[in-house]
Amino acid sequence: MMLLFCKPNLPVSAGIALLDNAITRAIAKYMSTDFLLLVVQVMVIAIALVVSAIYISLFYKKRKYFYTRRIQKYLEPLISEILMEESGKLPGIERRIFRILNNSVAGQYAIDELVRCKKNFSGSVSASIVALYIQLGLKKLSQQKLANKKWHIKARGIQELYMMDQKDVLKTIYYNTNSRNEFVRMEAQTGVINLTGFAGLRFLDVISYPLTEWQQLKLLEQLKLYPEREGLSENIPKWLRSKNETVVIFALKLADEYQQFGVRDYVVGCLEHTNHSVRRQAIKTLLRLEDEETPAILLAYFNSEPFINQAFILDALRTLATGRETDFLIGLLDHPNDTIKLKAAVILAECFDEGLGILEKRGMEQPEPHQRIYSHVKTVK
């Protein structure tokens, strides 16, 4: 190849011959006996590794299946006897079951089965399942997971303990409500509420990490299971002053969900929060706690809000308009954003008797875009 570049006057046929020779030498080099032997050795090693991996995987699966079947053989009759026994008395337990449970696979299977059963029962049956969980030494296995550095194991241990109503570990679970790991703290927050109801919300006093939208939704759904709302009215004002913005948003949602009219003034105070997401939630909550002063309060903050909050206020005003907002809405017909203009026009037309007349007059004075807005509103009204 170098000859081709160094001797530009070389005949084409000679250049092709040199190229063929170079290719031939390369093929000969890589098709040599030593090279082929090396390739075969690499392939044999690769195949051996794959076969070994498959064998090990099958071995552990078979081993897991073996231990699962063994513990299942003893555990299912115990659970069945508990379900049939109305007195809540625990059945006798054979010693060999404890030896089987020394295997981690068997122990985890037993925990999973008891947790699954407890979800479906209450009263004495549920209490007996919890007692069996403790008597079999499974609680110790769950507690050991709390000290594990792997987040998924720690989170699983927390879940097992609160699902089995182990209130004596509440302090440890509460400590993890502010864990650096999102999944551990989510499980711990769920756990303290599961064990103590609304009182478990005290973790809102200390958490520095954000509450995700999903976690907020999950907690609100979970709280519906507890009719006693101890301390809620007293604590919401404190949470509304939290430095954690997501705690403030969640507290506003609590005030909304449980109609906490006593904290209305604190909600109004959140309209001055520096975070527009907090202000948007405050607007939503205020609409649920509304009175005759609510429209005036919202409109007082309207001009300082971003577009998304302004649009939300106007959407709410369609049901809250009192007749005192006419001048403000007429002023919005000159707003630089066409969406705001249209929303204001819709409210005028729907909520005020003279609304369509105002829009028609504006359309005659300023055809573009007010004539189009008037035509649209008249059509959809």
BELQUI-V342298 format. One record per residue. N is the residue number from 1. SS is DSSP state (H for helix, E for strand, - for the rest). D_FIRST is the distance of its C-alpha to the first C-alpha in Angstrom with 2 decimals. Layout:
n=[N,N]
ss=[SS,SS]
d_first=[D_FIRST,D_FIRST]
This chain:
n=[1,2,3,4,5,6,7,8,9,10,11,12,13,14,15,16,17,18,19,20,21,22,23,24,25,26,27,28,29,30,31,32,33,34,35,36,37,38,39,40,41,42,43,44,45,46,47,48,49,50,51,52,53,54,55,56,57,58,59,60,61,62,63,64,65,66,67,68,69,70,71,72,73,74,75,76,77,78,79,80,81,82,83,84,85,86,87,88,89,90,91,92,93,94,95,96,97,98,99,100,101,102,103,104,105,106,107,108,109,110,111,112,113,114,115,116,117,118,119,120,121,122,123,124,125,126,127,128,129,130,131,132,133,134,135,136,137,138,139,140,141,142,143,144,145,146,147,148,149,150,151,152,153,154,155,156,157,158,159,160,161,162,163,164,165,166,167,168,169,170,171,172,173,174,175,176,177,178,179,180,181,182,183,184,185,186,187,188,189,190,191,192,193,194,195,196,197,198,199,200,201,202,203,204,205,206,207,208,209,210,211,212,213,214,215,216,217,218,219,220,221,222,223,224,225,226,227,228,229,230,231,232,233,234,235,236,237,238,239,240,241,242,243,244,245,246,247,248,249,250,251,252,253,254,255,256,257,258,259,260,261,262,263,264,265,266,267,268,269,270,271,272,273,274,275,276,277,278,279,280,281,282,283,284,285,286,287,288,289,290,291,292,293,294,295,296,297,298,299,300,301,302,303,304,305,306,307,308,309,310,311,312,313,314,315,316,317,318,319,320,321,322,323,324,325,326,327,328,329,330,331,332,333,334,335,336,337,338,339,340,341,342,343,344,345,346,347,348,349,350,351,352,353,354,355,356,357,358,359,360,361,362,363,364,365,366,367,368,369,370,371,372,373,374,375,376,377,378,379,380,381]
ss=[-,H,H,H,H,H,-,-,-,-,-,H,H,H,H,H,H,H,H,H,H,H,H,H,H,H,H,H,H,H,-,-,H,H,H,H,H,H,H,H,H,H,H,H,H,H,H,H,H,H,H,H,H,H,H,H,H,H,H,H,H,H,H,H,H,H,H,H,H,H,H,H,H,H,H,H,H,H,H,H,H,H,H,H,-,-,-,-,-,-,-,-,-,-,-,H,H,H,H,H,H,-,-,H,H,H,H,H,H,H,H,H,H,H,H,H,H,H,H,-,-,-,H,H,H,H,H,H,H,H,H,H,H,H,H,-,-,H,H,H,H,H,H,H,H,H,-,-,-,-,H,H,H,H,H,H,H,H,H,H,H,H,H,-,-,-,H,H,H,H,H,H,H,H,H,H,H,H,-,-,-,H,H,H,H,H,H,H,H,H,H,H,H,H,H,H,H,H,H,H,H,H,H,H,H,-,-,-,-,-,-,-,H,H,H,H,H,H,H,H,H,H,H,-,-,-,-,-,-,-,-,H,H,H,H,H,H,H,H,H,-,-,-,-,H,H,H,H,H,H,H,H,H,H,H,H,H,-,-,-,H,H,H,H,H,H,H,H,H,H,H,H,-,-,-,H,H,H,H,H,H,H,H,H,H,H,H,H,-,-,-,-,-,H,H,H,H,H,H,H,H,H,-,-,-,-,H,H,H,H,H,H,H,H,H,H,H,H,H,H,-,-,-,-,-,H,H,H,H,H,H,H,-,-,-,-,-,H,H,H,H,H,H,H,H,H,H,H,H,H,H,-,-,-,H,H,H,H,H,H,H,H,H,H,H,-,H,H,H,H,H,H,H,H,H,H,H,H,H,H,-]
d_first=[0.00,3.79,5.38,5.29,6.89,8.93,10.29,11.51,14.07,12.05,13.80,12.66,13.63,11.57,8.31,9.74,10.67,7.45,6.50,10.12,10.09,7.78,10.15,13.02,12.65,12.57,15.59,17.28,17.09,18.66,21.06,22.43,26.20,26.18,24.07,26.25,29.30,28.34,27.89,31.27,32.93,31.80,33.07,36.32,36.93,36.26,38.65,41.19,41.14,41.66,44.45,46.05,46.00,47.63,50.17,51.10,51.46,53.69,55.65,56.49,57.32,59.63,61.16,61.74,63.30,65.51,66.89,67.30,69.34,71.46,72.39,72.89,75.41,77.60,76.93,77.70,81.27,81.89,80.82,82.80,85.88,85.55,85.36,88.47,90.41,92.21,93.63,90.22,90.83,87.74,87.53,87.28,83.81,82.84,81.48,78.45,77.06,76.63,74.55,72.30,71.94,70.52,67.27,65.40,64.44,68.07,69.32,67.05,68.02,71.68,71.28,69.48,72.19,75.03,73.50,73.03,76.65,78.06,76.52,78.70,82.02,84.45,87.76,88.69,85.80,83.29,85.10,85.03,81.27,80.84,83.22,81.25,78.02,79.68,81.46,78.30,76.70,74.09,74.95,73.71,70.31,70.13,71.21,68.55,65.92,67.25,65.98,62.51,59.67,57.80,58.98,59.12,61.31,63.60,63.95,64.82,67.46,69.04,69.20,70.80,73.44,74.56,74.53,76.90,79.14,78.68,80.30,80.53,76.79,77.18,76.72,73.31,72.21,73.51,71.50,68.30,69.12,67.21,64.32,60.92,59.54,60.33,60.99,63.25,65.37,65.62,66.92,69.28,70.66,71.28,72.91,75.46,76.61,76.83,79.06,81.18,80.93,81.19,81.91,78.32,77.20,78.02,74.33,74.02,75.78,72.95,69.58,67.03,64.14,64.13,65.74,63.29,64.57,64.30,66.28,68.97,69.37,69.52,72.17,74.29,74.30,75.19,78.07,79.73,80.75,83.06,86.26,87.33,85.64,86.88,86.09,83.98,86.10,86.43,82.75,81.09,82.14,80.56,77.28,77.27,77.12,74.19,71.22,69.00,68.60,67.96,71.24,73.01,71.50,72.50,76.01,76.33,75.37,78.04,80.62,79.63,79.65,82.98,84.72,85.42,87.59,88.74,85.36,85.12,85.56,82.70,80.52,81.47,80.44,76.91,76.57,75.99,73.19,70.01,67.82,67.92,67.34,70.48,72.36,71.25,72.56,75.73,76.21,75.85,78.28,80.76,80.86,81.97,84.60,85.60,88.99,90.33,88.71,85.18,84.18,85.35,83.46,80.19,80.53,81.25,77.75,76.07,74.72,73.04,71.10,67.55,67.28,66.99,70.25,71.99,71.17,72.50,75.73,76.31,75.71,78.33,80.73,81.09,83.32,84.74,85.86,89.45,90.20,89.73,86.06,86.54,85.99,82.89,81.35,82.28,80.46,77.31,77.28,75.83,73.16,69.64,68.23,69.10,69.15,71.82,73.78,73.74,74.79,77.64,78.73,78.80,81.03,83.36,83.71,84.18,86.34,88.50,90.97,90.23,86.46,85.67,87.97,86.13,82.78,84.20,85.60,82.31,80.51,82.90,82.49,78.69,77.33,73.72,72.94,76.48,77.43,74.49,75.39,79.01,78.12,75.86,78.43,81.22,79.26,78.45,81.77]
